[in-house]
């Protein structure tokens, strides 16, 4: 089977999966080149203030378009829950454009409800603060002062998902 035929089969399967979501899901975005897509559960709440909801939409689209991910925006209720699911893992998206290191550390702790955290910002200088926050929280984790840390990623403006802490960057 040729590479074109394989790619065609992958896209067909992605379209079939995208169209299989029931009425509790809104089909929001499909990328015909990668087979990535976004679906929103009707009970997913996009934050109205602080830019977090808009950032979730941007990150979801980047994951689908540039990474071929099939992203489900999960239902949210009174109990804290992860934002999205793809690759059989849950993910929390954190928009930290204006955050201090302290707020980033809080965001890391809040992300423990998911398997992984994705930090998003457009100002690349924020990566220094994020790395500092990770170092401090990993130190607390290694001393037993906190019980767990999710795998931590950042996504850059080109949609590249970079592992900063987790399975291959540190011990869990």
C-alpha positions as CSV (number, residue, x, y, z in Angstrom):
1,X,0.0,0.0,0.0
2,X,1.4,3.4,-0.9
3,X,2.0,6.2,1.5
4,X,-0.9,8.2,-0.1
5,X,-3.3,5.3,0.3
6,X,-2.3,4.9,4.0
7,X,-2.8,8.6,4.6
8,X,-6.2,8.4,2.8
9,X,-7.2,5.5,5.1
10,X,-6.1,7.4,8.2
11,X,-8.1,10.5,7.2
12,X,-11.2,8.3,6.4
13,X,-11.0,6.8,9.9
14,X,-10.6,10.2,11.5
15,X,-13.6,11.5,9.6
16,X,-15.7,8.5,10.7
17,X,-14.6,9.0,14.3
18,X,-15.3,12.8,14.1
19,X,-18.8,12.1,12.8
20,X,-19.5,9.4,15.4
21,X,-19.9,11.8,18.3
22,X,-23.5,12.0,19.6
23,X,-25.7,15.0,20.3
24,X,-24.0,15.9,23.6
25,X,-20.9,16.8,21.5
26,X,-20.4,19.8,19.2
27,X,-18.1,19.0,16.3
28,X,-16.0,22.2,16.1
29,X,-13.0,21.7,13.9
30,X,-11.6,19.1,11.5
31,X,-8.2,19.3,9.7
32,X,-8.3,17.4,6.4
33,X,-4.5,17.3,6.1
34,X,-3.7,15.8,9.5
35,X,-7.0,14.1,10.5
36,X,-6.9,16.0,13.8
37,X,-10.1,17.5,15.2
38,X,-11.8,19.2,18.1
39,X,-15.1,18.2,19.6
40,X,-16.7,20.1,22.6
41,X,-18.9,18.4,25.1
42,X,-22.0,20.4,25.8
43,X,-21.0,20.6,29.5
44,X,-17.5,22.0,28.8
45,X,-17.2,25.5,30.2
46,X,-14.9,27.9,28.4
47,X,-13.8,30.6,30.9
48,X,-15.2,34.0,30.0
49,X,-12.5,36.1,31.7
50,X,-8.8,36.1,31.8
51,X,-8.3,34.6,28.3
52,X,-8.3,31.0,29.5
53,X,-11.3,29.9,27.4
54,X,-9.9,31.5,24.3
55,X,-6.5,29.9,25.0
56,X,-8.2,26.5,25.3
57,X,-9.7,26.9,21.8
58,X,-6.4,28.1,20.3
59,X,-4.4,25.2,21.9
60,X,-7.1,22.6,20.8
61,X,-6.9,23.8,17.2
62,X,-3.1,23.8,17.3
63,X,-3.1,20.2,18.6
64,X,-5.4,19.1,15.9
65,X,-3.9,21.1,13.0
66,X,-0.2,20.8,13.7
67,X,-0.1,17.5,15.6
68,X,-3.0,15.5,14.2
69,X,-4.5,15.1,17.6
70,X,-8.2,14.1,18.1
71,X,-9.1,16.4,21.0
72,X,-12.2,16.0,23.2
73,X,-13.1,19.0,25.4
74,X,-14.4,17.2,28.4
75,X,-17.5,17.9,30.5
76,X,-16.9,20.1,33.5
77,X,-19.0,20.1,36.6
78,X,-18.7,21.3,40.2
79,X,-15.7,19.0,40.8
80,X,-12.5,20.1,39.2
81,X,-11.8,18.1,36.1
82,X,-9.3,18.1,33.2
83,X,-10.0,20.3,30.2
84,X,-9.3,17.9,27.3
85,X,-8.5,14.3,26.4
86,X,-6.4,12.9,23.5
87,X,-4.0,10.0,23.1
88,X,-5.9,8.2,26.0
89,X,-4.6,10.8,28.5
90,X,-6.3,13.8,30.2
91,X,-4.8,17.2,29.9
92,X,-5.3,20.6,31.6
93,X,-4.6,23.7,29.6
94,X,-3.1,26.7,31.5
95,X,-2.9,30.1,30.0
96,X,-0.1,32.0,31.7
97,X,0.5,35.0,29.6
98,X,0.4,37.4,32.5
99,X,1.3,35.0,35.3
100,X,4.0,35.3,37.9
101,X,6.2,32.4,38.9
102,X,4.0,32.0,42.0
103,X,0.8,31.8,39.8
104,X,2.5,29.2,37.5
105,X,3.3,27.1,40.6
106,X,-0.3,27.3,41.6
107,X,-1.3,26.3,38.0
108,X,1.0,23.2,38.3
109,X,-0.6,22.2,41.5
110,X,-4.1,22.7,40.1
111,X,-3.2,20.6,37.1
112,X,-2.8,17.5,39.3
113,X,-6.4,16.6,38.3
114,X,-5.1,15.6,34.9
115,X,-2.4,13.3,33.6
116,X,-0.6,16.2,31.9
117,X,-0.6,20.0,31.8
118,X,-0.1,22.2,28.7
119,X,1.1,25.7,29.4
120,X,0.4,28.3,26.7
121,X,1.7,31.8,26.3
122,X,2.7,33.9,23.3
123,X,5.5,35.8,25.1
124,X,8.4,33.4,24.9
125,X,10.1,35.1,27.9
126,X,7.5,33.4,30.1
127,X,9.4,30.1,29.5
128,X,12.1,31.2,32.0
129,X,9.4,31.7,34.7
130,X,7.7,28.4,33.8
131,X,11.0,26.5,34.1
132,X,11.7,28.1,37.5
133,X,8.2,27.2,38.7
134,X,8.7,23.6,37.6
135,X,12.1,23.4,39.3
136,X,10.6,24.6,42.6
137,X,7.6,22.3,42.4
138,X,9.7,19.3,41.4
139,X,11.9,20.1,44.5
140,X,8.8,20.1,46.7
141,X,7.7,16.8,45.1
142,X,11.1,15.1,45.6
143,X,11.1,16.2,49.3
144,X,7.7,14.7,49.7
145,X,6.0,18.0,50.3
146,X,3.5,17.4,47.5
147,X,2.1,14.1,46.4
148,X,2.3,14.3,42.6
149,X,3.1,16.4,39.6
150,X,1.5,15.9,36.2
151,X,3.7,15.7,33.1
152,X,4.3,19.3,32.1
153,X,4.4,20.5,28.5
154,X,4.4,23.9,26.8
155,X,3.1,24.6,23.3
156,X,4.8,27.2,21.3
157,X,3.3,29.6,18.7
158,X,4.0,27.1,15.9
159,X,2.0,24.3,17.7
160,X,5.1,22.3,18.9
161,X,4.3,20.5,22.1
162,X,7.5,20.3,24.2
163,X,7.9,18.1,27.3
164,X,9.4,20.1,30.2
165,X,8.9,17.6,33.0
166,X,7.7,14.0,33.1
167,X,8.2,10.6,31.7
168,X,11.5,11.3,30.0
169,X,12.6,14.6,31.6
170,X,12.5,13.5,35.2
171,X,11.3,10.8,37.5
172,X,7.7,10.2,38.4
